[in-house]
Amino acid sequence: MGTSVFYFVAALSVFFSLMVIFSKNPVHSVLYLIVTFFTFTVHYILLNAQFLAVVNFIVYMGAIMVLFLFVLMLLNLNKENEPLKSNLVKIVGVIAGCCLIVTIMGSLKATSVSDPVVLTNPNLGLLKNLGKELFGPFMLPFELSSILLLTAMVGAVLLTKKEKV
């Protein structure tokens, strides 16, 4: 049952990620990206990583992608504002696409069929174990990163604050 759900969600992930790329409307592209991130959340749940699933759901789907959607709606992108692309950009795009196809073909050639991964430790990926690691041997880097994020937030507020003349 778990393997069939995995393959179904994987197919949905690939389909919606292709829809992100091939969608003409940027707003639709962002909406497809939100659905793609939701399928990633389902993958995290299948891998017994509940914390990553919740963080992916809240941070990426709830904050960043909604911010992208608002920015795209505010920019009001349409055909009149889009500049014409030169032939050099088109040639570079074709070369990059060919490199991608060669890379995908090489990686598919090197793959082999393997047995599905079975979790031997059911506690793997739980929030309790992550907390023990973060507040145990990784306490100093965790606190230093929080101080770094705090200073970045204060710096962003100070940069956007207008001075009184």
PLY file of the C-alpha trace (Angstrom):
ply
format ascii 1.0
element vertex 165
property float x
property float y
property float z
element edge 164
property int vertex1
property int vertex2
end_header
0.00 0.00 0.00
2.76 2.45 0.96
4.71 1.81 -2.23
1.70 2.44 -4.46
0.93 5.71 -2.62
4.57 6.73 -3.04
4.52 6.10 -6.79
1.18 7.88 -7.18
2.41 10.96 -5.29
5.73 10.84 -7.19
3.84 10.87 -10.48
1.81 13.83 -9.24
5.03 15.60 -8.22
6.53 15.14 -11.66
3.31 16.18 -13.41
2.81 19.37 -11.41
6.50 20.31 -11.63
6.23 20.02 -15.41
3.10 22.17 -15.27
5.15 24.80 -13.40
7.63 24.88 -16.26
5.22 24.76 -19.19
2.47 27.03 -17.86
2.18 30.29 -19.81
0.54 32.23 -16.98
2.95 33.00 -14.10
0.14 32.96 -11.52
-0.87 29.47 -12.62
2.79 28.49 -12.46
3.01 29.56 -8.81
-0.20 27.70 -7.99
1.22 24.54 -9.57
4.38 25.06 -7.51
2.27 25.19 -4.35
0.67 21.86 -5.30
4.15 20.46 -6.02
5.30 21.48 -2.54
2.21 19.80 -1.11
3.22 16.55 -2.81
6.66 16.97 -1.22
4.92 17.26 2.14
3.17 13.95 1.47
6.56 12.41 0.66
7.95 13.64 3.99
5.01 12.07 5.82
5.61 8.78 4.00
9.26 8.93 5.11
8.16 9.41 8.75
9.62 12.94 8.87
6.70 14.77 10.43
8.71 17.85 11.40
9.96 18.39 7.85
6.42 17.90 6.56
5.03 20.56 8.88
7.88 22.99 8.17
7.49 22.45 4.43
3.75 23.00 4.68
3.93 26.14 6.82
7.08 27.83 5.57
7.18 27.02 1.87
3.52 26.64 1.01
2.14 29.05 3.56
4.64 31.89 3.44
7.10 31.88 0.57
4.80 30.70 -2.20
1.97 33.02 -1.15
4.52 35.85 -1.16
5.55 34.86 -4.71
1.90 34.84 -5.72
1.30 38.33 -4.32
4.44 39.69 -6.00
3.41 38.25 -9.35
-0.07 39.69 -8.99
1.36 43.09 -8.07
3.80 43.07 -11.01
0.90 42.56 -13.44
2.97 40.65 -15.98
1.52 40.64 -19.45
2.68 40.34 -23.07
3.10 44.11 -23.62
5.66 44.49 -20.81
7.73 41.43 -21.75
10.86 42.34 -23.73
11.78 40.42 -26.86
14.45 37.79 -26.38
17.51 37.87 -28.59
18.68 34.90 -30.64
21.68 34.45 -28.33
19.39 33.80 -25.36
17.43 31.26 -27.39
20.63 29.45 -28.48
21.91 29.33 -24.88
18.52 27.95 -23.80
18.68 25.19 -26.42
22.24 24.28 -25.37
21.23 24.18 -21.68
18.21 22.02 -22.52
20.38 19.59 -24.46
22.82 19.40 -21.53
19.90 18.64 -19.23
18.66 15.86 -21.50
22.14 14.32 -21.69
22.43 14.46 -17.88
19.02 12.83 -17.38
19.84 10.10 -19.92
23.17 9.41 -18.21
21.59 9.21 -14.78
18.82 6.91 -16.01
21.43 4.69 -17.64
23.33 4.38 -14.35
20.28 3.53 -12.22
19.21 0.04 -11.31
16.11 -1.43 -9.74
16.40 -1.85 -5.99
14.21 -3.03 -3.17
12.06 -0.45 -1.38
13.62 1.08 1.72
12.12 -0.21 4.96
12.58 1.85 8.10
14.21 -0.25 10.80
13.92 2.51 13.41
10.33 3.79 13.71
11.50 6.79 15.78
13.55 8.16 12.89
12.44 11.68 11.91
10.37 12.41 15.00
10.41 15.86 16.54
11.50 14.54 19.95
14.73 13.14 18.52
15.38 16.31 16.53
14.99 18.38 19.71
17.42 16.13 21.57
20.02 16.65 18.84
19.46 20.40 18.48
19.63 21.10 22.19
22.37 18.56 22.84
25.55 18.48 20.77
24.33 21.16 18.32
23.26 23.75 20.90
25.94 26.33 20.04
25.43 26.31 16.23
21.65 26.39 16.74
21.84 29.46 18.98
24.40 31.18 16.73
22.11 30.73 13.74
19.20 32.21 15.71
21.34 35.25 16.61
22.34 35.59 12.95
18.69 35.52 11.85
17.77 38.07 14.53
20.49 40.48 13.39
19.41 40.03 9.75
15.83 40.87 10.72
16.91 43.98 12.66
19.12 45.04 9.74
16.25 44.66 7.27
13.99 46.79 9.48
16.66 49.48 9.82
17.33 49.53 6.07
13.67 50.02 5.21
13.03 52.66 7.86
12.80 56.14 6.41
14.75 58.91 8.06
12.99 62.07 9.18
14.18 65.14 7.32
0 1
1 2
2 3
3 4
4 5
5 6
6 7
7 8
8 9
9 10
10 11
11 12
12 13
13 14
14 15
15 16
16 17
17 18
18 19
19 20
20 21
21 22
22 23
23 24
24 25
25 26
26 27
27 28
28 29
29 30
30 31
31 32
32 33
33 34
34 35
35 36
36 37
37 38
38 39
39 40
40 41
41 42
42 43
43 44
44 45
45 46
46 47
47 48
48 49
49 50
50 51
51 52
52 53
53 54
54 55
55 56
56 57
57 58
58 59
59 60
60 61
61 62
62 63
63 64
64 65
65 66
66 67
67 68
68 69
69 70
70 71
71 72
72 73
73 74
74 75
75 76
76 77
77 78
78 79
79 80
80 81
81 82
82 83
83 84
84 85
85 86
86 87
87 88
88 89
89 90
90 91
91 92
92 93
93 94
94 95
95 96
96 97
97 98
98 99
99 100
100 101
101 102
102 103
103 104
104 105
105 106
106 107
107 108
108 109
109 110
110 111
111 112
112 113
113 114
114 115
115 116
116 117
117 118
118 119
119 120
120 121
121 122
122 123
123 124
124 125
125 126
126 127
127 128
128 129
129 130
130 131
131 132
132 133
133 134
134 135
135 136
136 137
137 138
138 139
139 140
140 141
141 142
142 143
143 144
144 145
145 146
146 147
147 148
148 149
149 150
150 151
151 152
152 153
153 154
154 155
155 156
156 157
157 158
158 159
159 160
160 161
161 162
162 163
163 164
